[in-house]
């Protein structure tokens, strides 16, 4: 295991190229200064005038242009920091943009306030006058019951920097302050970091390496649990205070409002998976234990491969053919995007100190997407990359078809296009191999990477998060001990007696950034439910299903999640798609058991 390099030491050919956004930090700062003047001029021109229909229509149009101008600066600053959280220039740039964002929120809050002070008939007229932005005005109407006095809205906007601070503080603790040092296994000292643990060590085939890494990693996390819990508690208090101020019955209603779904869809996703998926995943856990010849299966063993020897190693350059072959069913335009992603360096593959963990896709309006991943040379990374390219394909299509307000779909739907790509990738690999060991590896990857990650890891986050918000709605503060108890209870309920929940596993809540992003975790399983149904349609129907899906991607946020799913031929107002997804996972475990018997002779 190599020591992580500094950002300046990595191969630049495998880093992302941010010059399509700005040639340099100085160019970004120059754009920020220009935007400050434009924001001030906008405020001076339009504040207090929006009772005039013509003025209001002009203001909405110019407001959209301001938002478009903010996007590249915000994206550039964010990606610079994600590349290396310890980079002082990147930290400075992030602060510079945060100040601009606060100015924008404060100086343009009057747009929403003045428009919502008018009656609905006026807003209906405005929709006709500014028809390009009719969906934006519909969104305003949805906010009308929760709008506060204009002066209060302006004051809240001025505090936006403060309200977003917990997430920044969480990242500083996680990526800058915690030094994991090394751990010993098989007589060797092995360097440990967030990237090393989540990229390789957590799923390492050597039991001593994996378990010793787990022990050292979680022991070090425990040293920071009280600070991290305190940071999270500030986030929760901000959300609850906002929910109360705006008149929502609960913080869950407040957080679901922008997702355009009700509590029934939220609770169903958590409750059904906790009860109905758990038995299938326990069978999978028993299979892991048997095939890997373990005396007991511990929590830290759950990410291991069913057969690590069957997993090919693969370079970044070799991944391209797999990606092209697996996703070519999406059509020529989509394949062109995939090729551009490699050729034009949209993807940051390298591993370096200070780099954000996990993987994500940022899709700025008016530019192309950017993907962060830390390549480990394991075939599993092809699924991760396919997932992020699913986000890229979604917004590559939506950004070209919609205006800046309408391009982004509800968070409930956001993980459907990404998990859809994982399913397409798996279907392609299965169709093109007769080797039972490779087929078993592919199916176990579908379960361990696609379904475990999206329906178990994130679902257990969601079940835990729901318990946290119950406390928040009762005006209770949460301490590290509270969070540990809640997390352990959820893990134990799901895995039962089939997995030994090692001491320290309850600290897993410290690893997830999703808790600073509203009700995000449950949307992974929601997205995968839609993706499972859609990938079956593509398998069975071919081009007509692909055409339907491309129309969904291009629709962006112009429809709510129920309507988008209906466009894809899926009805998420019932529990049927989720039932079918869980049954499908059960069938995959059946097939794994059958293949294991065949391989064992």
Buried (B, 14 or more C-beta within 10 A) or exposed (E): BEEBEEBEEBEEEBBBBBEBBBEEBEBBBEBBEEBBEBBEEBBEEBBEBBEEBEBBBBBBEBBBEBBBBBBBBBBBBBBBBBBBBBBEEBBBBBBBBBEBBBBBBBBBBBBBBBBBBBEEEBBBBBBEBBEEBBBBBEBBBEBBEBBBEBEEBBEBBBBBBEBBBBBBBBBBBBBEEBEBEEBEBEEEEBBBBBBBBBBBBBBBEBBEBBBBBBBBBBBBBBEBBEBBBBBBBBBBBBBBEBBBEBEBEBBBBBBBBBBBBEEEBBEBBBEBBBEBBBBBBBBBBBBBBBBBEEEEBBBBBBBBBBBBEBBEEBEBEEBBEBBEEBBBBBBEEBBEBBEBBBEEBBBBBBBBBBBBBBBBBBBBBBBBBBBBBBBBBBBBBBBBBBBBBBBBBBBBBBBEBBBBBBBBBBBBBBBBBBBBBBBBBBBBBBEEEEEBBBBBBBBBBBBBBBBBBBBBBBBBBBBBBBBBBBBBBEEEEBBBEBBBEBBBBBBBEBBEEBBBBBEBBBBBBBBBBBBBBBBBBBBBBBBBBBBBBBBBBBBEEEEEBBEBBBBBBBBBBBBBBBBBBBEBBBEBEEBEBBEBBBEBBBEBBEBBBEBBEEBEE
